[in-house]
Amino acid sequence: MPSELQPIIAALGLAPSEAQASALSRYLDLLQRWNATYNLTAVRDRAGMLTQHLADCLAVIPPLQRHAGQGRLLDVGSGGGLPGVVIATMLPGWDVTCVDAVAKKTAFVRQVAGALALPNLHAVHARIEDLKAPSFDVITSRAFATLADFTALTRRHLAPSGVWVAMKGRTPVDEMAALPDGIDVFHVEPLQVPGLDAQRCLVWMQTRKPA
């Protein structure tokens, strides 16, 4: 396993295969290389990318593993594939679609899918309002929008028994209070991101079931 990943993997209790660990390291290589030309992220140095992006996204893997073993997942406003690429790499049972309105970012994710041999990773260049796709079991986002906007923009894409998983910093109490009737927060999960001195959480939501 690449040495830069070892403390992160150990802290999160993950057990990637050698191929998965290698793929994550190669993903960082590609992100660094493309970022120099295409400005995919404001984080420039590899150490920053490792902590602020890769470790941050790896922290959601154990919660997703507990939720379900496989299904269709939509990563909205995925940018350079965060967390979509990490999820597709670590959870091969999930079919992951990354959607972003910026063409160079979806082109990068397609390049990653080919370079890392991830047949379960797809990228769609579209505004979420215009996306045409079968429904998804999980819809996730990272720094995409308020909870109300996130759920409103993606509600038609969520399977009847599906869930939203929003990656947030501090618990977004005001955003949770602003959710429309019919959408319930059923779990707020604190996350510990190795090497990152900042609060992180996952907000799990679902549509309210008829009484």
RAPELIN-V35712 format. One record per residue. N is the residue number from 1. RES is the residue in three letters. SS is DSSP state (~ for helix, > for strand, _ for the rest). PHI is phi in degrees with one decimal (none if undefined). D_CENTER is the distance of its C-alpha to the mean C-alpha in Angstrom with 1 decimal. Layout:
n = [N:N]
res = [RES:RES]
ss = [SS:SS]
phi = [PHI:PHI]
d_center = [D_CENTER:D_CENTER]
This chain:
n = [1:2:3:4:5:6:7:8:9:10:11:12:13:14:15:16:17:18:19:20:21:22:23:24:25:26:27:28:29:30:31:32:33:34:35:36:37:38:39:40:41:42:43:44:45:46:47:48:49:50:51:52:53:54:55:56:57:58:59:60:61:62:63:64:65:66:67:68:69:70:71:72:73:74:75:76:77:78:79:80:81:82:83:84:85:86:87:88:89:90:91:92:93:94:95:96:97:98:99:100:101:102:103:104:105:106:107:108:109:110:111:112:113:114:115:116:117:118:119:120:121:122:123:124:125:126:127:128:129:130:131:132:133:134:135:136:137:138:139:140:141:142:143:144:145:146:147:148:149:150:151:152:153:154:155:156:157:158:159:160:161:162:163:164:165:166:167:168:169:170:171:172:173:174:175:176:177:178:179:180:181:182:183:184:185:186:187:188:189:190:191:192:193:194:195:196:197:198:199:200:201:202:203:204:205:206:207:208:209:210:211]
res = [MET:PRO:SER:GLU:LEU:GLN:PRO:ILE:ILE:ALA:ALA:LEU:GLY:LEU:ALA:PRO:SER:GLU:ALA:GLN:ALA:SER:ALA:LEU:SER:ARG:TYR:LEU:ASP:LEU:LEU:GLN:ARG:TRP:ASN:ALA:THR:TYR:ASN:LEU:THR:ALA:VAL:ARG:ASP:ARG:ALA:GLY:MET:LEU:THR:GLN:HIS:LEU:ALA:ASP:CYS:LEU:ALA:VAL:ILE:PRO:PRO:LEU:GLN:ARG:HIS:ALA:GLY:GLN:GLY:ARG:LEU:LEU:ASP:VAL:GLY:SER:GLY:GLY:GLY:LEU:PRO:GLY:VAL:VAL:ILE:ALA:THR:MET:LEU:PRO:GLY:TRP:ASP:VAL:THR:CYS:VAL:ASP:ALA:VAL:ALA:LYS:LYS:THR:ALA:PHE:VAL:ARG:GLN:VAL:ALA:GLY:ALA:LEU:ALA:LEU:PRO:ASN:LEU:HIS:ALA:VAL:HIS:ALA:ARG:ILE:GLU:ASP:LEU:LYS:ALA:PRO:SER:PHE:ASP:VAL:ILE:THR:SER:ARG:ALA:PHE:ALA:THR:LEU:ALA:ASP:PHE:THR:ALA:LEU:THR:ARG:ARG:HIS:LEU:ALA:PRO:SER:GLY:VAL:TRP:VAL:ALA:MET:LYS:GLY:ARG:THR:PRO:VAL:ASP:GLU:MET:ALA:ALA:LEU:PRO:ASP:GLY:ILE:ASP:VAL:PHE:HIS:VAL:GLU:PRO:LEU:GLN:VAL:PRO:GLY:LEU:ASP:ALA:GLN:ARG:CYS:LEU:VAL:TRP:MET:GLN:THR:ARG:LYS:PRO:ALA]
ss = [_:_:~:~:~:~:~:~:~:~:~:~:_:_:_:_:_:~:~:~:~:~:~:~:~:~:~:~:~:~:~:~:~:~:~:~:~:~:_:_:_:_:_:_:_:~:~:~:~:~:~:~:~:~:~:~:~:~:_:_:~:~:~:~:~:~:~:_:_:_:>:>:>:>:>:>:_:_:_:_:_:_:_:~:~:~:~:~:~:~:_:_:_:>:>:>:>:>:>:>:_:_:~:~:~:~:~:~:~:~:~:~:~:~:~:_:_:_:_:_:>:>:>:>:>:_:_:~:~:~:_:_:_:_:_:>:>:>:>:>:>:>:_:_:_:_:~:~:~:~:~:~:~:~:~:~:~:>:>:>:>:>:>:>:>:>:>:>:_:_:_:_:~:~:~:~:~:_:_:_:_:_:>:>:>:>:>:>:>:>:>:_:_:_:_:_:_:_:_:>:>:>:>:>:>:>:>:_:_:_:_]
phi = [none:-55.0:-61.8:-66.1:-89.9:-55.4:-65.1:-67.9:-60.4:-65.4:-63.5:-90.3:70.0:-90.4:-136.6:-70.1:-70.7:-59.9:-65.3:-66.7:-62.5:-63.2:-63.3:-63.1:-66.3:-67.5:-61.0:-61.4:-56.6:-65.3:-62.5:-61.9:-65.3:-69.6:-64.1:-62.3:-105.6:-107.3:53.5:-77.7:-148.6:-74.6:-78.8:-100.8:-90.6:-63.9:-61.6:-65.6:-62.4:-61.6:-83.5:-74.3:-110.4:-68.7:-63.0:-58.1:-78.7:-63.0:-65.8:-87.0:-64.5:-57.2:-61.3:-66.6:-61.5:-70.6:-70.5:-168.1:-90.7:-164.6:152.3:-104.4:-126.5:-112.1:-106.9:-93.8:62.2:-68.7:61.1:-84.2:96.9:-116.6:-97.8:-53.7:-64.1:-64.6:-65.0:-62.5:-71.0:-83.8:-124.7:-64.4:-74.0:-91.6:-95.3:-108.1:-114.8:-99.7:-118.7:-152.0:-84.0:-102.1:-60.4:-65.3:-75.4:-71.0:-62.9:-63.2:-62.5:-63.2:-61.4:-62.3:-58.0:-73.9:-66.8:-99.0:53.4:-111.6:-67.5:-92.0:-112.1:-132.1:-130.1:-125.3:-87.7:-168.6:-73.5:-59.9:-62.6:-103.3:-64.9:-117.9:-164.0:-60.7:-68.3:-119.7:-79.8:-136.0:-122.2:-122.7:-154.0:-136.2:55.5:-97.2:-166.7:-64.4:-59.7:-63.7:-68.6:-56.2:-71.7:-64.7:-71.5:-115.2:-56.3:-69.9:-94.4:-86.7:-62.1:-52.9:-103.2:-80.3:-134.1:-96.9:-131.1:-101.3:-83.3:-132.4:-84.1:-67.2:-56.7:-83.5:-58.0:-64.4:-65.0:-64.7:-67.9:-88.5:-64.6:-70.0:-60.2:104.4:-120.4:-112.5:-83.5:-104.9:-165.8:-117.3:-110.3:-66.1:-120.4:-108.3:-96.1:-56.0:83.8:-111.5:-91.9:-158.6:-76.9:-141.0:-153.1:-111.4:-106.6:-96.0:-134.5:-151.5:-75.6:-70.1:-78.9:-57.8:-68.2]
d_center = [22.5:22.0:23.5:20.9:18.3:20.9:20.9:17.1:17.1:20.3:19.2:16.2:18.6:16.6:18.8:17.4:20.0:21.6:20.1:16.5:17.3:19.1:16.3:14.0:17.0:17.7:14.3:15.3:18.7:17.5:15.4:18.5:20.9:19.3:18.7:22.4:23.2:20.5:19.1:15.4:14.9:17.5:17.2:19.8:20.7:19.2:19.6:17.7:14.8:15.0:14.9:13.1:10.1:10.3:11.6:9.5:6.3:9.0:10.1:7.8:9.3:12.7:12.0:10.4:13.4:15.7:14.6:15.3:15.8:14.9:14.5:12.8:9.2:8.5:5.6:8.1:9.3:7.0:9.9:10.3:7.3:4.9:2.5:4.4:7.5:7.1:6.5:9.3:11.3:11.5:11.7:14.0:15.1:12.1:12.6:9.4:10.1:8.6:11.0:12.4:15.9:16.7:18.3:18.1:14.3:14.1:17.1:15.4:12.6:15.6:17.5:14.9:14.9:18.7:19.2:17.2:18.6:15.4:17.0:14.1:12.0:13.0:12.9:14.8:16.4:17.1:17.1:15.3:18.9:20.1:17.7:19.7:18.1:18.8:17.2:13.9:13.8:10.4:8.9:5.8:5.9:6.2:10.0:10.6:13.7:15.7:15.1:18.2:17.2:13.6:15.4:18.4:16.8:14.9:17.4:19.2:16.3:15.8:18.0:20.8:19.6:15.8:13.6:11.3:8.8:8.7:7.7:11.2:14.0:17.2:17.6:17.9:21.3:22.5:19.5:19.8:23.5:23.0:21.2:23.6:25.7:24.3:20.8:20.6:18.5:19.2:17.5:16.3:15.1:15.8:13.9:15.9:14.2:16.9:18.7:17.2:19.9:18.0:17.0:13.5:12.8:10.8:12.7:13.3:15.3:17.4:20.4:23.7:25.7:29.3:31.8]
